[in-house]
């Protein structure tokens, strides 16, 4: 049971770290890389090796991060450290906004694809698909609003 909990905790942390890496950018607008993260941690008095960083990102249970490291990582990414320290820590607002933007872009791509693929062939089919997408967008907005409350 202990190993299963440890693996689950490692996977949750890895997923959170990878979500931060996928969605957030440095002040210069660049993706976070190991060197930037290592320097940011060093500035906060915390050391990390490339191997340990790899283990954290891949949910390898050979490393057990301490709270000081996780809090410093939160600071480096500019998010509430509770997100990394607590398994059920709150999703940072910056990440939530970026995910909302990504979802909106994907829906727009689907609309554009449908318009190109069906527009000249089947106007009724295109309209039906666009209505489904519109309903999905409204449901997504309502779901996001309810979660924020």
TAUR-V773137 format. One record per backbone hydrogen bond with DSSP energy under -0.5 kcal/mol. CO is the residue of the C=O (numbers start at 1). NH is the residue of the N-H. Records with the same first field share a line. If there is no record, write none. Layout:
CO = NH  NH
This chain:
1 = 5
2 = 6
3 = 7
4 = 8
5 = 9
6 = 10
7 = 11
8 = 12
9 = 13
10 = 14
11 = 15
12 = 16
13 = 17
14 = 18
15 = 19
16 = 20
17 = 21
18 = 22
19 = 23
20 = 24
24 = 32
26 = 29
30 = 26
33 = 37
34 = 38
35 = 39
36 = 40
37 = 41
38 = 42
39 = 43
40 = 44
41 = 44  46
42 = 45
49 = 53
50 = 54
51 = 55
52 = 56
53 = 57
54 = 58
55 = 60
56 = 59
60 = 63
63 = 65
66 = 70
67 = 71
68 = 72
69 = 73
70 = 74
71 = 75
72 = 76
73 = 77
74 = 78  79
80 = 83
81 = 84  85
82 = 86
86 = 89
92 = 96
93 = 97
94 = 98
95 = 99
96 = 100
97 = 101
98 = 102
99 = 103
100 = 104
101 = 105
102 = 106
103 = 107
104 = 108
105 = 109
106 = 110
107 = 111
108 = 112
109 = 113
110 = 114
111 = 115
112 = 116
113 = 117
114 = 118  119
115 = 119
118 = 122
122 = 126
123 = 127
124 = 128
125 = 129
126 = 130
127 = 131
128 = 132
129 = 133
130 = 134
131 = 135
132 = 136
133 = 137
134 = 138
135 = 139
136 = 140
137 = 141
138 = 142
139 = 143
140 = 144
141 = 145
142 = 146
143 = 147
144 = 148
145 = 149
